[in-house]
Amino acid sequence: MSNMLKWLVSLAVVTELVAICLGHRELSAFAGVMFVGAFLLGIGAGHLQGYARVLLVIALAVLGAFAVQGSLNTAQLVKAASDAAFYSAFLGSLGMMQCLVRRFEVLRRIHDVLLGGKPVLLYPKYALVSCGVATVLSFGMMSLLCGTLAETLRERGITGESRLQWLRSVLISALRGFALVPLVAPTSVAVAILTRELPQLSWSQLLPFGLVAALLMVLIGWVLEQSRFRKISNERVAVEGWLPGTGSLLALILVVFSLMAALVATTGFKVSVAAMLSVPTVTLIYMLWQERGLIPVLREGAGQVWNMHNEMAIFAASAILGVALSAVIPADALAGLVATGSGVFLVAVLGMLMMPMFSMIGVIPITVLSVQAGLLPQLVAEGMHLLPVAVALVIGFSLAMMLSPFGPSVMLLSRFGQISRWVVAFRWNGLFVLIALPLLLVLTALVAWLTPGH
């Protein structure tokens, strides 16, 4: 059963990419049906984890109930299926880059590389490199850093309190670096959701304010964590010179981003869509060049996509819930607020705070953002200035990634580090978020003030 599902999910990813290239909404909806069908079969075969299973069942039940009541029309049902396909394929296609990890020694020894240099610079180095790697590997970055660190600690016999210091210092900086992705990267699912729902919004509009928010968060983390990095720096293993494959890896990443830029320039695709097309294309070509065999490459690629089936099911369910709930929430509920600058700021703050608050009780940020994004087009049509709210939402998404005990990134860190996800989310990140939040609210107010018509 799992072998069949592996190929079905990969076929659904390919179908969605073809639908995107053709601009064919019905084909995209068919891909969504393929994804959901595969995930339901996965539930029957016991492949889906509890959270993914429950969220998918709830999403389909809500969608079905609203459809039976007549609250959803055919176009909205097609949109729900199409959005489910898009977000599942977004994760599946970007995750293909993980296939390169075992082919490059520099990735397998990434901790030895990152821990070089002055101890005082270790936190910003880890956070920024984690963010950079995650723009390409997405959730694969957490798998890479968590998995390689766990293996490194086992090989060196680091245990007890020393192991805990390593985990807290290295992995928390990696998680916070990953949480910077919505603020600065076009490959973020948050950016993909917002730009898909709001074609007039572009990543370049969000980037200047996202960079400021990211800088503030790096500086706060640097102050909080540098003493722990000083303690673990004594147990480092120095790397002399460049590791084999470093140049090839950098060249490969450059090819990916060059292809993305070419697609954006020549086709008018959003940057997130260009990433969905570029990453698997370049990865598969490189694998073919290395392996010289089509079948082994396809088998490995399909296996990598299937490894993310839990996260993909969560993304699909969140998309379905977003369409269903935004369709029944009265669009004019906030219309009076958005007519003024102060009202826009209030909506932005509410949107920002909703994601970390809901994430703390188990509703992951992509679910909340999917609902919020579904409401935005009508509010923009009512005259709301979009940029302050969009900036606030990507900031809220970033904060929620650190505070969600059920989010994929925290769960990955918890699983590899064998640390409670509640400890990771609240004890390790709680103070950081409490310090960062007032500064980020001030930044949001500044964006609202700079927006014309405030």
Buried (B, 14 or more C-beta within 10 A) or exposed (E): EEEEBBBBBBBBBBBBBEBBEEEBBEBBBBBBBBBBBBBBBBBEEEBBBEBBBBBBBBBBEBBEEBBEEEEBEEEBBBBBBBBBBBBBBBBBBBBBBBBBBEBBEBBBBBBBBBBBEEBEEBBBBBBBBBBBBBBBBBBBBBBBBBBBBBEBBEEEEBEEEBBBBBBBBBBBBBBBBBBBBBBBBBBBBBBBBBBBBBEEBBBEBBBEBBEBBBBBBBBBBBEBBBEBBEBBBEEBEEBEEEBEBBEBBEEBBEBBBEBBEEBBEEEEBBBBBBBBBBBBBBBBEBBBEEEEEEEEBBBBBBBBBBBBBBBBBBBBBBBBBBBBBBBEEEBEEBBEBBEEBEBBBBBBBBBBBBBBBBBBEBBBBBBBBBBBBBBBBBBBEBEBBBBBBBBBBBBBBBBBBBBBBBBBBBBBBBBBBEBEBEBBBBEBBEEBBEBBBEBBBEBBBBBBEEBEEB
